């Protein structure tokens, strides 16, 4: 059983949430665009392939199934990879948390592109400064505070045991550390359980091997998490 | 079996996507905040209730299950209400489309609140004008063009037969007609199958009865879909 993952080359992007699940589970997969180029993606977007037509990457092909949208892909993969507890209630709870992570990821993306995703950052920098300040002062404390309490209740895990949600929380924390180091330095004392979760995920053998490999691209200013010093800062009004 | 829906009073908001599914199926439900006030919502957000803790409304309570995030709620309700075709492939495809609708809904919301969701529109109007122009000229044609092709392939339905996705597409088209009448007048010739779907959903007996009832609030400038004439306009560069 080989999975085919389709995502743009050159960035971690939203594809990384899927990659982490496949890597953690030791699944057999091909990162198609890294082998065949980004051109391999377009025929799916143009509706020229069987299966559900994706609006955008990432999408995953598994035999005749094409699955798009990160949370949907992880919802489908969870039971197959042993990355979600059994039972409908747990699967719904995992999906709910993953969708809340997706909302946060969109807000993080929009902090550097608040006006138009297809336009340059430099052409929307003033708006980005205002949106990033709101992200740092209002949204990150609210989202990360929520996830901290979820992890506290889950005894160190989002769902009481290891799952794809933990892997995604790891990725969000690492991405924010790269993009907003000052804000995260100020927030870190408030999220000790998320920090422990991050360290525990990083130490998982398959994840540690993946992070040390060439398959793990570095964060950069083409992805979702972008480090623009003009956007970073503290989390309180005086910062 | 009585469902309890929790959502802010006074607006359709994201709760409306869930309401339409419950109404269409003739399900027994209570719109709790409309009976008990918005204060009924807070204890769930504060983690003082059993079940998965929601980050935000809407959420649905069904016996001891609490389910948040619109797409997750509809994914859970779909089989129970007969609003999704049977089988994993169809359920994943429905979820994928619903998540793409959710992305569009967020972009529509952010067109009037591109900087800070908790701040006033009037304090971010200049940025909103730029973002709304991008929505009209780039994003709406792309999203609605995608859904038009999905509905063409589905023979007039998103999934080949009636489903919760059709109900949500109806809501998005109606909401955009209210918020962006000029843009939608320009786009309508390009989305004939979405227009037919909209009319077909509106004519479903339970939906027609609901739309004529006091339970269906009017669109207004507190919700996701807001009509601000300064933001509306055409879809081409010269508009």
Contacts between the chains, C-beta under 8 A, distances in Angstrom:
chain1	res1	chain2	res2	distance
A	47	B	149	6.2
A	47	B	153	7.3
A	52	B	89	8.0
A	52	B	92	7.3
A	52	B	93	4.3
A	52	B	96	5.6
A	52	B	97	7.8
A	53	B	146	7.8
A	53	B	149	7.3
A	53	B	150	6.6
A	53	B	153	7.5
A	54	B	96	7.5
A	55	B	100	4.6
A	55	B	103	7.7
A	55	B	143	7.6
A	55	B	146	5.4
A	65	B	89	6.0
A	65	B	92	7.4
A	67	B	92	5.6
A	67	B	96	6.6
A	68	B	96	5.1
A	68	B	100	7.9
A	69	B	95	7.3
A	69	B	96	5.0
A	69	B	99	4.1
A	69	B	100	6.8
A	71	B	71	7.8
A	71	B	99	6.4
A	72	B	92	6.0
A	72	B	95	4.9
A	72	B	96	4.9
A	72	B	99	5.9
A	75	B	92	7.6
A	75	B	95	7.0
A	76	B	88	7.7
A	76	B	92	5.6
A	88	B	76	7.7
A	89	B	52	7.9
A	89	B	65	6.0
A	92	B	52	7.3
A	92	B	65	7.4
A	92	B	67	5.6
A	92	B	72	6.0
A	92	B	75	7.6
A	92	B	76	5.6
A	93	B	52	4.3
A	95	B	69	7.3
A	95	B	72	4.9
A	95	B	75	7.0
A	96	B	52	5.6
A	96	B	54	7.5
A	96	B	67	6.6
A	96	B	68	5.1
A	96	B	69	5.0
A	96	B	72	4.9
A	97	B	52	7.8
A	99	B	69	4.1
A	99	B	71	6.4
A	99	B	72	5.9
A	99	B	99	7.8
A	99	B	102	7.9
A	100	B	55	4.7
A	100	B	68	7.9
A	100	B	69	6.8
A	102	B	99	7.9
A	103	B	55	7.7
A	103	B	106	7.6
A	106	B	103	7.6
A	106	B	106	6.2
A	110	B	110	6.8
A	110	B	114	7.8
A	114	B	110	7.8
A	114	B	114	4.9
A	114	B	115	6.3
A	114	B	127	6.6
A	114	B	131	7.0
A	115	B	114	6.3
A	115	B	127	6.4
A	115	B	130	4.9
A	115	B	131	5.1
A	115	B	134	6.4
A	116	B	130	7.4
A	116	B	131	7.0
A	116	B	134	4.0
A	116	B	138	7.1
A	118	B	134	7.7
A	118	B	138	6.3
A	119	B	134	7.5
A	124	B	130	7.7
A	127	B	114	6.6
A	127	B	115	6.4
A	127	B	127	4.6
A	127	B	130	7.6
A	130	B	115	4.9
A	130	B	116	7.3
A	130	B	124	7.8
A	130	B	127	7.6
A	131	B	114	7.0
A	131	B	115	5.1
A	131	B	116	7.0
A	134	B	115	6.4
A	134	B	116	4.0
A	134	B	118	7.7
A	134	B	119	7.5
A	138	B	116	7.0
A	138	B	118	6.3
A	143	B	55	7.6
A	146	B	53	7.8
A	146	B	55	5.4
A	149	B	47	6.2
A	149	B	53	7.3
A	150	B	53	6.6
A	153	B	47	7.3
A	153	B	53	7.5
